[in-house]
Amino acid sequence: MARKKILIVDDEPEVVELVNLMLDQEDYDLVSADSGLKCLEIIDNENIDAILLDIMMPDMDGWETFHKIKQKDPTMPIAILTATCEEFDRMMGLKVLKAEDYVTKPFDRKQLLGCIHGLLND
């Protein structure tokens, strides 16, 4: 069975590295993008199974990136992975945009794995 490919979209290299370390022993292929534009480029050229998307990024924020991803592929599972823990943002992500999950930084390995299993339904 083919390995699932997860796209991590975050402009902070430390977060991308942390996610890579946490998932190193798991059976996933990891791809990263440091901007919304790079994310859109990747999903045009690679078969991505799920996306972990930061909200606070320069140029194109995560909200706009989320909309553009869903225009391209309405079924793409997306979890918001952000430092923004305000209830308004959480409701915006889960209830308005209909993200599959909303994980706030800092997070631990168990949370991250639970999120990814939920995105991939495995």
C-alpha positions in Angstrom: 0.0 0.0 0.0 1.3 3.5 -0.9 2.4 5.7 1.9 0.2 8.7 2.6 1.7 12.1 1.8 1.2 15.0 4.3 1.9 18.6 3.4 3.0 20.9 6.2 2.5 24.6 5.4 4.2 26.8 7.9 6.6 29.8 7.5 8.5 28.9 10.7 11.3 26.3 9.8 11.4 25.2 13.5 7.7 24.1 13.4 8.3 22.2 10.1 11.3 20.5 11.7 9.4 19.6 14.8 6.6 18.0 12.8 9.2 16.1 10.8 10.8 14.9 14.0 7.5 13.9 15.6 6.4 11.9 12.5 9.9 10.5 11.6 9.0 7.0 12.8 5.5 7.0 11.2 4.6 5.6 7.8 4.1 9.0 6.0 5.9 10.9 3.4 6.2 14.5 4.5 6.4 17.6 2.2 6.7 21.2 3.4 5.8 24.6 2.0 6.8 27.9 3.7 4.0 29.9 2.1 0.5 29.7 0.8 1.7 30.2 -2.8 4.2 27.3 -2.5 1.4 25.2 -1.0 -0.8 25.8 -4.0 2.1 25.0 -6.3 2.8 21.7 -4.5 -0.9 20.5 -4.6 -0.9 21.2 -8.3 2.1 19.0 -8.9 2.0 16.3 -6.2 -0.6 13.8 -4.9 -1.2 15.1 -1.4 -3.4 13.2 1.0 -3.8 15.8 3.8 -2.6 19.3 4.8 -1.5 20.8 8.1 -1.9 24.5 7.5 -0.7 27.5 9.6 -2.8 30.6 9.7 -0.3 33.4 10.3 1.9 33.6 7.3 3.2 36.5 5.2 1.8 37.4 1.8 -1.1 35.0 1.7 -2.4 34.0 5.2 -3.8 30.6 6.0 -7.5 31.6 5.7 -6.9 32.7 2.1 -4.8 29.6 1.4 -7.5 27.4 2.8 -10.1 28.9 0.4 -7.8 28.5 -2.6 -7.1 24.8 -1.7 -10.8 24.1 -1.4 -11.4 25.7 -4.8 -8.9 23.3 -6.3 -10.0 20.3 -4.3 -13.1 20.5 -2.2 -12.4 17.1 -0.6 -8.8 17.8 0.6 -8.6 17.2 4.3 -7.1 20.2 6.1 -6.2 20.7 9.7 -5.3 24.2 10.9 -2.1 24.1 12.9 -1.6 27.5 14.6 -0.6 29.5 17.6 -3.9 31.4 17.4 -5.9 29.9 20.2 -8.7 32.5 20.3 -12.2 31.0 20.4 -13.3 33.2 17.4 -10.5 31.8 15.3 -11.2 28.2 16.4 -14.9 28.6 15.4 -14.0 30.3 12.2 -11.7 27.3 11.3 -14.0 24.5 12.4 -17.6 25.9 11.9 -17.2 28.5 9.1 -14.4 27.0 6.9 -15.2 23.4 7.9 -11.6 22.4 8.6 -11.4 18.8 9.8 -9.3 19.8 12.8 -7.8 22.8 14.7 -4.6 22.2 16.6 -3.0 24.9 18.6 0.8 25.3 19.1 2.4 24.1 21.1 1.2 20.6 20.5 2.6 17.2 21.4 3.2 14.0 19.3 0.0 12.3 20.5 -2.1 15.3 19.5 -0.4 15.5 16.1 -0.8 11.8 15.3 -4.5 11.9 16.4 -5.0 14.8 14.1 -3.4 13.1 11.1 -5.2 9.8 11.7 -8.5 11.8 11.8 -7.6 13.6 8.5 -6.7 10.3 6.8 -9.5 8.3 8.4 -7.1 5.6 9.6 
